[in-house]
Amino acid sequence: MNKLIQTLLSIHKHKLLEIALFFVALIYYLFFVNKGLVLFDEGYFVHSADRILSGEMPYKDFSLQYGPAYFYTLALFLKLFGSSIIAERFFVLTICLAILGVTFLIINKLRATSYPVILLSLLCVVAYGYPLINIPNIMWANVLTALLTTLIYLHWHSAHNRRKYTYLVIMGILLALSLSLKQNIGVVSLGMFNLFILFSKKRPILQAIQDLVIVNGICILPTLGWIYYFFLRDNIYGLLAVVEFSKKFAQSIPFTIPPLTFITQPLGIFKLLPYYAPIVFAIFLFGYLFRKTKDWQKLAFALMAVTGFAVAIFPQSDLLHVYPFLGSVLVALLLFGYQSRLKFFIISLIFIHILIGFYLTLFTKSYRYEPLYSKMNTPLPLPKTAGILVEKQQAANIIALSDFMKTHTKQNEYILVYPYAPMLYFILERKNPSKDPIYHQRTWHFYDDRIILNDMKQKNVKFIVVAGDYIFDADLSRFIQKQKKVFSSELFLVYQITAYR
């Protein structure tokens, strides 16, 4: 009896610690919520959600390279809580906190509830938010969906009654959601969990096939539903455009990771660790997979993490795309290493990773969009940006551009933003005449420049806002250079269209 009471008290205490650490993470994340304004990537997601709120349909009225689920969810959040930057930042905060919460639930299910493991798991998750921690990047939703699917798989694996069918249905729904978020991660997740379901649990082969039919059937139905709704009924060209774009995009960026020769550079080891530690861990897991006795539940979590990591960095292998699944990789490594003879080495390696993550987030500018967070101290008092702090120069330039637009155009009139700052449509409250939000490279937009120019002419576009380098070997770039410059600042130019010839 005394042993039972002690066990209950121990469980109670570790859950209290997790709740306390959850609020610590909330306080940490709140520091980033109102910092900076990312005109490119953040603008892509917000602008697309805003077009959905305006009644436009993705793939038909405007281009979209991902599945529709994330953008509709973000649009719903903006509808409920206000169409503003601060609202979408709290949307991201909700997802990031959910990632931590589900991570705690997974380590609880795996009975890894010692205080050091819980504390290190917190640090693994929160350290590697940089530099996406405060913008609505789709990768956070992918990480959360993968973790939720893993958690349900763990419950299914240990279930021996009719409840296991409920878990299979939920897994199918989550895998369908993953496919409707980011296609490559969805496809790989579907394959991985099919293998887990088929091989990780001993049962008659007919029962295994039945389980696979349930999961895949539940996954396929909503997937076919949204594919039919957005493409097959009257927009087959939109489907072909997405496939063609994805093919060109994957081929346009060579996949590379830092060479091992970085080890000879000062602090080079710290540049290599975020890339190579998951690779070495993946090699270990491959060998562990062929052991006669293995912990399938712990293995499934680890394989999900390293597979998500591998898919997330292809083809764009810069540091920006390393981070989303890295926290989960480190937690999985901790679970495997905490009871091993290499415990001290593994914990030291994880601790170094944590320090790298916090250092990059708080003290460096490498591979980041914005100035240091300490430089983001100037309010940007526009309707859509209330509460946001940005760097002083950026604030002055955006306010000046906004004043010009208020003087020369009306709200919801059409302008073109070129080549890659779709956030300006959102914060200036002006409409995009084109189906494309960005034009930086030919492989980054769907439609030919001549189509865009024709759309601009039909919608009587009078002004083009230029943000960044815009001299390219492209029809649209040459067209802009022939127009009249009517506004100039450190960050932006505005051209007035004098003729469409």
C-alpha positions as CSV (number, residue, x, y, z in Angstrom):
1,M,0.0,0.0,0.0
2,N,2.8,2.4,0.9
3,K,4.5,1.6,-2.4
4,L,1.3,2.4,-4.3
5,I,0.9,5.8,-2.5
6,Q,4.6,6.7,-3.2
7,T,4.1,5.8,-6.9
8,L,1.0,8.0,-7.0
9,L,2.8,10.9,-5.3
10,S,5.7,10.5,-7.7
11,I,3.4,10.6,-10.8
12,H,1.6,13.7,-9.3
13,K,4.9,15.5,-8.8
14,H,6.3,14.9,-12.3
15,K,3.0,16.1,-13.8
16,L,3.2,19.2,-11.6
17,L,6.7,19.8,-12.9
18,E,5.6,19.5,-16.5
19,I,2.7,22.0,-15.9
20,A,5.2,24.4,-14.3
21,L,7.6,24.1,-17.2
22,F,4.8,24.5,-19.7
23,F,4.2,28.0,-18.2
24,V,7.9,28.7,-18.2
25,A,7.8,28.0,-22.0
26,L,4.8,30.3,-22.4
27,I,6.7,33.1,-20.7
28,Y,9.8,32.4,-22.9
29,Y,7.7,32.3,-26.1
30,L,5.8,35.5,-25.2
31,F,9.1,37.4,-25.4
32,F,9.2,36.7,-29.2
33,V,5.5,37.2,-30.1
34,N,5.6,40.9,-31.0
35,K,9.2,41.0,-32.3
36,G,9.9,41.8,-36.0
37,L,8.0,41.6,-39.2
38,V,9.1,39.2,-41.9
39,L,7.9,40.5,-45.3
40,F,8.7,37.4,-47.2
41,D,8.0,34.0,-45.5
42,E,5.6,35.3,-42.9
43,G,3.9,37.5,-45.6
44,Y,3.4,34.4,-47.8
45,F,1.3,32.6,-45.1
46,V,-0.6,35.7,-43.9
47,H,-1.3,37.0,-47.4
48,S,-2.6,33.6,-48.5
49,A,-4.9,33.3,-45.4
50,D,-6.1,36.9,-46.1
51,R,-7.1,36.0,-49.7
52,I,-9.1,33.0,-48.3
53,L,-10.9,35.4,-46.0
54,S,-11.7,37.6,-49.0
55,G,-13.5,34.7,-50.6
56,E,-10.7,33.6,-53.0
57,M,-10.0,29.9,-53.6
58,P,-6.4,28.6,-53.4
59,Y,-5.0,26.9,-56.6
60,K,-7.6,28.6,-58.7
61,D,-7.7,32.3,-57.7
62,F,-4.2,32.3,-56.3
63,S,-1.2,29.9,-56.3
64,L,-0.3,27.8,-53.3
65,Q,2.5,25.3,-53.1
66,Y,1.3,23.5,-50.0
67,G,-1.9,21.7,-49.0
68,P,-4.9,23.9,-48.0
69,A,-5.4,22.9,-44.4
70,Y,-2.9,25.2,-42.7
71,F,-4.0,28.3,-44.6
72,Y,-7.7,27.7,-43.8
73,T,-6.9,27.1,-40.2
74,L,-4.9,30.3,-40.0
75,A,-7.7,32.2,-41.9
76,L,-10.2,30.9,-39.3
77,F,-8.0,32.0,-36.5
78,L,-7.7,35.5,-38.0
79,K,-11.5,35.6,-38.5
80,L,-12.1,34.7,-34.9
81,F,-9.5,36.8,-33.2
82,G,-8.9,39.7,-35.6
83,S,-7.0,40.0,-38.9
84,S,-3.7,41.3,-37.5
85,I,-0.1,40.3,-37.2
86,I,-0.3,39.9,-33.4
87,A,-3.3,37.5,-33.8
88,E,-1.3,35.2,-36.2
89,R,1.6,35.3,-33.8
90,F,-0.6,33.9,-31.0
91,F,-1.7,31.3,-33.5
92,V,2.0,30.2,-33.8
93,L,2.4,30.4,-30.0
94,T,-0.6,28.0,-29.5
95,I,1.0,25.5,-31.9
96,C,4.5,25.7,-30.3
97,L,3.0,25.3,-26.8
98,A,1.0,22.3,-28.1
99,I,4.3,20.8,-29.4
100,L,5.8,20.9,-25.9
101,G,2.6,19.6,-24.3
102,V,2.4,16.6,-26.7
103,T,6.1,15.9,-26.1
104,F,5.5,15.7,-22.4
105,L,2.6,13.3,-23.0
106,I,4.8,11.1,-25.2
107,I,7.6,10.9,-22.6
108,N,5.0,10.1,-20.0
109,K,3.6,7.3,-22.1
110,L,7.1,6.0,-22.6
111,R,7.6,6.2,-18.7
112,A,10.5,8.5,-19.0
113,T,9.4,10.7,-16.2
114,S,12.6,11.5,-14.2
115,Y,13.0,15.2,-13.5
116,P,16.2,15.5,-15.5
117,V,14.6,14.0,-18.6
118,I,11.6,16.3,-18.3
119,L,13.7,19.4,-17.8
120,L,16.0,18.5,-20.7
121,S,13.0,17.7,-22.9
122,L,11.7,21.2,-22.3
123,L,15.1,22.7,-23.2
124,C,15.4,20.6,-26.4
125,V,12.0,21.7,-27.6
126,V,12.2,25.4,-26.9
127,A,15.9,26.0,-27.7
128,Y,15.4,25.3,-31.4
129,G,12.7,27.7,-32.4
130,Y,15.2,30.0,-34.1
131,P,14.4,31.7,-36.4
132,L,10.9,30.6,-37.0
133,I,9.6,30.8,-33.4
134,N,7.3,33.8,-33.9
135,I,6.1,33.5,-37.5
136,P,3.3,31.2,-38.9
137,N,5.6,28.8,-40.8
138,I,3.8,25.7,-41.8
139,M,6.6,23.5,-40.4
140,W,5.4,23.9,-36.8
141,A,2.0,22.5,-37.8
142,N,3.8,19.5,-39.4
143,V,5.8,18.8,-36.2
144,L,2.7,19.0,-34.1
145,T,0.7,16.7,-36.4
146,A,3.6,14.2,-36.5
147,L,3.9,14.2,-32.7
148,L,0.1,13.8,-32.2
149,T,0.1,10.8,-34.6
150,T,3.0,9.3,-32.7
151,L,1.2,9.7,-29.4
152,I,-1.9,8.0,-30.7
153,Y,0.2,5.2,-32.2
154,L,1.7,4.7,-28.7
155,H,-1.8,4.3,-27.2
156,W,-2.8,1.9,-30.0
157,H,0.3,-0.2,-29.5
158,S,-0.5,-0.8,-25.8
159,A,-4.3,-1.2,-26.3
160,H,-5.8,-4.7,-26.3
161,N,-9.5,-4.0,-26.5
162,R,-11.9,-2.3,-28.9
163,R,-10.4,1.0,-28.1
164,K,-7.6,0.2,-30.5
165,Y,-10.0,0.8,-33.4
166,T,-10.6,4.3,-32.1
167,Y,-6.9,4.9,-32.1
168,L,-6.6,3.6,-35.7
169,V,-9.4,6.0,-36.8
170,I,-7.7,9.0,-35.1
171,M,-4.3,8.0,-36.7
172,G,-6.0,7.9,-40.1
173,I,-7.5,11.4,-39.5
174,L,-4.1,12.8,-38.4
175,L,-2.3,11.3,-41.4
176,A,-4.9,12.8,-43.7
177,L,-4.3,16.2,-42.0
178,S,-0.5,15.7,-42.5
179,L,-1.1,15.2,-46.2
180,S,-3.2,18.3,-46.4
181,L,-0.5,20.4,-44.7
182,K,2.8,19.7,-46.5
183,Q,2.7,17.0,-49.1
184,N,6.2,15.5,-48.8
185,I,6.0,15.1,-45.0
186,G,2.5,13.7,-45.3
187,V,3.5,11.0,-47.7
188,V,6.5,10.0,-45.7
189,S,4.5,10.0,-42.4
190,L,1.9,7.8,-44.1
191,G,4.5,5.3,-45.2
192,M,6.3,5.3,-41.8
193,F,3.1,4.7,-39.7
194,N,2.0,1.9,-42.1
195,L,5.2,0.1,-41.4
196,F,4.8,0.7,-37.6
197,I,1.3,-0.7,-37.7
198,L,2.3,-3.7,-39.8
199,F,5.4,-4.8,-38.0
200,S,5.5,-3.5,-34.4
201,K,2.7,-5.6,-32.9
202,K,2.4,-9.4,-33.0
203,R,-1.0,-10.5,-34.2
204,P,-2.5,-12.6,-37.0
205,I,-1.8,-11.3,-40.5
206,L,-5.5,-10.8,-41.3
207,Q,-5.8,-8.6,-38.2
208,A,-2.7,-6.6,-39.3
209,I,-4.2,-6.1,-42.8
210,Q,-7.5,-5.0,-41.2
211,D,-5.7,-2.4,-39.2
212,L,-4.0,-1.1,-42.3
213,V,-7.2,-0.9,-44.2
214,I,-8.8,1.1,-41.4
215,V,-6.0,3.6,-41.1
216,N,-5.5,4.0,-44.9
217,G,-9.2,4.1,-45.6
218,I,-9.8,6.9,-43.0
219,C,-6.8,8.8,-44.4
220,I,-7.7,8.4,-48.1
221,L,-11.3,9.6,-47.8
222,P,-10.8,13.2,-46.7
223,T,-7.7,13.4,-48.9
224,L,-9.6,12.5,-52.0
225,G,-12.3,14.9,-50.8
226,W,-10.1,18.0,-50.8
227,I,-8.3,17.0,-53.9
228,Y,-11.7,16.7,-55.7
229,Y,-13.0,20.0,-54.2
230,F,-9.9,22.1,-55.2
231,F,-8.8,20.3,-58.3
232,L,-10.7,17.5,-60.0
233,R,-14.2,19.1,-60.3
234,D,-13.1,22.1,-62.4
235,N,-9.5,23.0,-61.8
236,I,-7.3,20.2,-63.2
237,Y,-4.9,22.8,-64.5
238,G,-4.3,24.0,-60.9
239,L,-3.3,20.4,-59.9
240,L,-0.9,20.2,-62.8
241,A,0.6,23.6,-61.9
242,V,1.2,22.5,-58.3
243,V,2.9,19.3,-59.5
244,E,5.0,21.2,-62.1
245,F,6.0,23.9,-59.5
246,S,7.0,21.3,-56.9
247,K,9.2,19.5,-59.5
248,K,11.0,22.6,-60.6
249,F,11.4,23.9,-57.1
250,A,13.0,20.6,-55.9
251,Q,15.4,20.6,-58.9
252,S,16.3,24.3,-58.6
253,I,18.2,24.1,-55.2
254,P,21.1,21.7,-54.9
255,F,21.0,19.7,-51.6
256,T,24.1,20.2,-49.5
257,I,25.1,20.0,-45.9
258,P,28.2,21.5,-44.4
259,P,31.4,19.5,-45.2
260,L,33.2,17.7,-42.4
261,T,36.2,20.0,-43.1
262,F,34.4,22.6,-41.0
263,I,35.9,20.7,-38.0
264,T,39.2,22.5,-38.7
265,Q,37.6,25.9,-38.3
266,P,37.2,27.7,-35.0
267,L,33.9,26.6,-33.5
268,G,33.3,24.6,-36.6
269,I,32.0,21.7,-34.6
270,F,29.1,23.8,-33.5
271,K,28.1,24.4,-37.1
272,L,28.3,20.6,-37.9
273,L,26.4,19.3,-34.8
274,P,22.8,20.3,-35.8
275,Y,23.3,18.5,-39.1
276,Y,25.4,15.4,-38.3
277,A,24.0,14.4,-34.8
278,P,20.6,13.4,-36.3
279,I,22.4,11.6,-39.1
280,V,24.5,9.5,-36.7
281,F,21.4,8.9,-34.6
282,A,19.6,7.7,-37.7
283,I,22.4,5.2,-38.4
284,F,22.1,3.9,-34.9
285,L,18.3,3.5,-35.2
286,F,18.7,1.6,-38.5
287,G,20.9,-0.9,-36.6
288,Y,18.5,-1.0,-33.6
289,L,15.7,-1.8,-36.0
290,F,17.2,-5.2,-36.7
291,R,17.6,-6.3,-33.1
292,K,15.5,-9.3,-32.0
293,T,14.3,-7.4,-29.0
294,K,13.5,-3.7,-29.3
295,D,11.2,-1.1,-27.8
296,W,8.9,-0.4,-30.7
297,Q,7.2,2.5,-29.0
298,K,10.5,4.4,-28.3
299,L,11.8,3.4,-31.7
300,A,8.7,4.8,-33.5
301,F,9.1,8.2,-31.8
302,A,12.7,8.3,-32.7
303,L,12.2,7.3,-36.3
304,M,9.4,9.8,-36.7
305,A,11.7,12.5,-35.5
306,V,14.8,11.7,-37.7
307,T,12.6,11.1,-40.7
308,G,10.8,14.4,-40.2
309,F,14.2,16.1,-39.9
310,A,15.4,14.5,-43.1
311,V,12.4,15.5,-45.1
312,A,12.2,19.0,-43.7
313,I,15.7,19.9,-44.9
314,F,15.3,18.7,-48.5
315,P,15.9,20.4,-50.8
316,Q,16.6,23.6,-48.8
317,S,19.4,22.5,-46.5
318,D,20.3,25.8,-44.9
319,L,20.1,26.1,-41.1
320,L,16.6,27.6,-41.3
321,H,15.2,24.2,-42.4
322,V,17.2,22.1,-39.9
323,Y,15.4,23.3,-36.8
324,P,11.7,22.3,-36.8
325,F,12.2,18.5,-36.0
326,L,15.5,18.9,-34.3
327,G,14.0,19.3,-30.8
328,S,12.1,16.0,-31.2
329,V,15.3,14.3,-32.5
330,L,17.1,15.5,-29.3
331,V,14.3,14.3,-27.0
332,A,14.4,10.9,-28.8
333,L,18.2,10.7,-28.4
334,L,17.8,11.5,-24.7
335,L,15.4,8.7,-24.2
336,F,17.7,6.2,-25.9
337,G,20.9,7.5,-24.2
338,Y,19.7,8.2,-20.7
339,Q,19.9,4.5,-19.6
340,S,22.9,3.6,-21.7
341,R,26.6,3.4,-20.8
342,L,27.1,6.5,-22.9
343,K,24.7,8.5,-20.7
344,F,27.2,11.2,-19.8
345,F,28.3,11.7,-23.5
346,I,24.7,11.8,-24.8
347,I,23.6,14.3,-22.2
348,S,26.7,16.4,-22.9
349,L,25.9,16.4,-26.6
350,I,22.3,17.3,-26.0
351,F,23.3,20.1,-23.7
352,I,25.7,21.5,-26.3
353,H,22.9,21.5,-28.8
354,I,20.6,23.4,-26.4
355,L,23.3,26.0,-25.9
356,I,23.8,26.4,-29.6
357,G,20.0,26.8,-30.1
358,F,19.7,29.5,-27.5
359,Y,22.8,31.3,-28.7
360,L,21.7,31.4,-32.3
361,T,18.2,32.6,-31.2
362,L,19.3,35.4,-28.9
363,F,22.7,36.6,-29.9
364,T,23.4,36.1,-33.6
365,K,22.2,37.2,-37.0
366,S,23.4,34.2,-39.0
367,Y,20.7,32.6,-41.2
368,R,18.0,34.9,-39.7
369,Y,15.5,37.2,-41.3
370,E,15.6,40.2,-39.0
371,P,18.0,42.2,-36.9
372,L,18.8,41.1,-33.4
373,Y,15.7,40.9,-31.1
374,S,17.3,43.7,-29.0
375,K,17.1,46.0,-32.1
376,M,13.4,45.4,-32.5
377,N,12.2,48.2,-30.2
378,T,10.1,50.6,-32.4
379,P,6.3,50.3,-32.6
380,L,4.7,50.0,-36.0
381,P,1.4,51.8,-35.4
382,L,-0.6,50.6,-38.4
383,P,-4.0,48.9,-38.1
384,K,-2.7,45.4,-38.9
385,T,0.6,45.8,-37.0
386,A,-0.6,47.2,-33.7
387,G,1.5,45.9,-30.9
388,I,4.4,44.8,-33.1
389,L,7.9,46.1,-32.5
390,V,10.4,46.3,-35.4
391,E,13.8,47.8,-36.1
392,K,13.7,51.6,-36.3
393,Q,14.7,51.9,-40.0
394,Q,12.1,49.3,-41.0
395,A,9.3,51.1,-39.1
396,A,10.1,54.5,-40.7
397,N,10.2,53.0,-44.2
398,I,6.9,51.1,-43.8
399,I,5.1,54.1,-42.3
400,A,6.3,56.3,-45.1
401,L,5.2,53.8,-47.7
402,S,1.8,53.5,-46.0
403,D,1.4,57.2,-46.0
404,F,2.1,57.3,-49.7
405,M,-0.4,54.6,-50.4
406,K,-3.1,56.3,-48.4
407,T,-2.6,59.4,-50.4
408,H,-2.5,57.9,-53.9
409,T,-4.7,54.8,-53.6
410,K,-7.9,53.6,-51.8
411,Q,-8.2,50.7,-49.4
412,N,-8.5,47.3,-51.3
413,E,-7.4,48.8,-54.6
414,Y,-4.9,46.7,-56.6
415,I,-1.1,47.2,-56.4
416,L,1.7,44.9,-57.3
417,V,4.4,44.1,-54.8
418,Y,7.7,42.9,-56.4
419,P,9.6,40.7,-56.1
420,Y,9.1,39.0,-52.6
421,A,7.3,41.0,-49.9
422,P,3.7,39.7,-49.8
423,M,3.3,41.0,-46.3
424,L,2.9,44.5,-47.7
425,Y,-0.5,43.5,-49.3
426,F,-1.7,42.6,-45.8
427,I,-0.4,45.5,-43.8
428,L,-1.1,48.2,-46.5
429,E,-4.6,46.7,-47.0
430,R,-4.2,46.6,-50.7
431,K,-5.1,43.7,-53.1
432,N,-2.9,41.6,-55.2
433,P,-3.9,41.6,-58.9
434,S,-1.9,38.4,-59.6
435,K,-2.3,34.8,-58.7
436,D,1.3,34.8,-57.5
437,P,2.5,36.4,-54.3
438,I,6.3,36.2,-55.0
439,Y,8.4,36.6,-58.2
440,H,12.0,36.3,-56.9
441,Q,13.0,33.5,-59.3
442,R,11.1,31.8,-62.0
443,T,11.0,28.6,-59.9
444,W,9.4,30.5,-57.1
445,H,6.2,31.5,-58.9
446,F,3.7,29.6,-60.9
447,Y,2.6,31.8,-63.8
448,D,4.4,33.5,-66.7
449,D,5.2,37.2,-66.4
450,R,3.0,37.9,-69.4
451,I,0.0,36.5,-67.6
452,I,0.7,38.7,-64.6
453,L,1.0,41.8,-66.8
454,N,-2.3,41.0,-68.4
455,D,-3.9,40.6,-65.0
456,M,-2.5,43.9,-63.9
457,K,-3.8,45.6,-67.0
458,Q,-7.3,44.2,-66.5
459,K,-7.4,45.3,-62.9
460,N,-6.1,48.8,-63.6
461,V,-3.0,48.6,-61.4
462,K,-1.4,52.0,-61.2
463,F,1.5,51.4,-58.7
464,I,4.2,48.8,-58.2
465,V,6.0,48.6,-54.8
466,V,9.5,47.3,-55.1
467,A,11.1,45.7,-52.1
468,G,14.6,44.4,-52.6
469,D,16.6,43.6,-55.7
470,Y,14.4,43.7,-58.8
471,I,16.7,43.7,-61.8
472,F,16.2,40.3,-63.3
473,D,16.1,38.8,-66.8
474,A,12.3,38.7,-66.7
475,D,9.5,40.5,-68.5
476,L,8.0,41.9,-65.4
477,S,11.4,43.3,-64.2
478,R,12.0,45.0,-67.5
479,F,8.4,46.4,-67.5
480,I,9.0,47.9,-64.1
481,Q,12.2,49.6,-65.1
482,K,10.4,51.5,-67.9
483,Q,7.9,53.1,-65.5
484,K,8.0,56.3,-63.5
485,K,9.6,56.2,-60.0
486,V,7.4,58.3,-57.7
487,F,8.5,57.2,-54.2
488,S,11.9,56.2,-52.8
489,S,13.1,55.1,-49.3
490,E,15.9,53.0,-47.9
491,L,13.8,49.8,-48.3
492,F,11.2,50.5,-50.9
493,L,10.6,52.0,-54.3
494,V,7.2,52.8,-55.9
495,Y,6.8,53.0,-59.6
496,Q,3.7,54.5,-61.3
497,I,2.7,52.7,-64.4
498,T,2.6,55.1,-67.3
499,A,1.9,52.5,-70.1
500,Y,1.3,48.8,-70.5
501,R,2.9,48.7,-74.0
